[in-house]
């Protein structure tokens, strides 16, 4: 009994750290790609580009640290949408980029995609580089959904 009481603060602390979408800190990026590229984020935008496309943009200053573009025609709240090659990009100055091949990846929206309301969710992706090495990237987001399609 005494051991379980000692573990309780550790369990509660862990739960508090993952209180964002999908149990991950909100508006953050993590993964092994951070060993080679800066993945610091200071703001996130979620944008409905057109009737079929939503872009989640993780920004640091003027740089797009990560931009996840997904086809939402098959959208259902809480259901994973597969990500394919080219779905996750990086636009920085000076230019740095993610590997172009996605081994596997998905994005999940935990909210409805209603412009003017908060859109939240998470994504994860495993890249394969030209040399065969692999790097991971994952993130969570919550931001007002902007409608660029009007």
N, C-alpha and C positions, 0 to 999 in steps of 0.2 A: 504493500500500500504506500509506503513512504517513497519508493522510487517513482511511482506514478504521479505523486504530488510534485516531485521535483521536476518532472518533464512537462508539467502543465504550462509554466511560463514560456518554455521553449516552443511548445505547440502554438500557444496564443501569439507569440511574437512572429512565428512563421506565417500564421494566418493573416496577421495585420500587414505584412509586407506584400502579400499577394492579393490585395483587395480590389484590383482593377479588373478589367475584362479578362475572362478566361483564367482568373486567378493569378494574373501577372501584374506587376506595377504598371499603372496607366501611363500611356504616352511615352513608352520606352522601347529601346531596342537592346537585344543581347545576342550573343552567339560567338562562335569561334572566328567569324569574319572580323570581329573587333580586335583580334590579335594583329591584323595587318592593315586595317582601315579604321579611321575614327568614326564611331557610330553614335556620337553625342547628339542628343536631340533637345531642342529648346521649345519647339511647338509642333503641333500636328494639325493638318487640314484634311477634311474628308469632303470630296467633291463628286457630285453626280455630273459626269461629263456629257452624257446623252442618255437616251432611254435604256441603253444596254450596258453602260459602262460607269463604274465608280472608281475613283482614284483616291488612295490614302497616301498622304504626303508627310513624311517625317523630315522636318527642317531643322537646320542649325544655321542661324544667320540667313544668308541668301542661298545656301547650298541645300540641295535635295539629298539628304543623307540616304534616304530610301524612298522610293515611290513604287507603290504596289497598285497595279492597274488590273481590274478584274471585270469579267463579263458577268453581269447580274441577272441575265435572263432566266437562269435557273435558281434565283435567290429564294431561300426559305430561311427564316430566322433560326439561328442555331445549327444550321447544316453547313458542313465544309464545302467550299467551292475550290476545285483544283486550280493550281497555278501552273502555267506552262512557261517554256523558255520565253524570255522577254517581258514577263509579267512584273518582274522586280528589277528596278533600275536605280542608278545612282548618277546624279548630276552635280558635280562639284568643280570648284576652281581653286587650285589646279585640278585638272581632270584625273579622277580615279574612278574605277568602275568595278562592279561585281562581275564574277564569272557569268557567262551568258547561258550556260547549260544548267537547267534545274532538274536535279535527280528526282525530287518529289517536293511537293509543297501544297499548302492550302490556306485559305482565308475563311474565317467564320465571323459573321455578323451576329452579335448578341442582341441587336435591336432591329426595329423596322427601319427601312430606308426612306423615311419621310423628310423631304427638304424642310429646313427650319427647325428640326429637332435633333437631339444628340444621336449620333451614329457611333456605336461602339462594337469592338470585337478584337480579334487577334489573328495573326498569321504566323506561319513558320515555313521555312524553305531550306532545302539542302542543295547547295550548288556543287557542281563538279567542274574543276578547273581544267585547263588544257593539259596540265601535267598529270592529271588523274587524281589530284588531291581534292578533298572535299572540305567545304566550309558551311557552317550553319548560320542562319539569321532568323530571329523570331522577334515579334513585337506585339504590343497591345495598343489600342487607340480608343479615344473617346473625344469627339469634337462635333460641333454643329455641322450638319450636312448642308453644304452649299449646293445650289442648283445652277449649273452653268448651261443647262440645256434649254433655258427659256430665252 
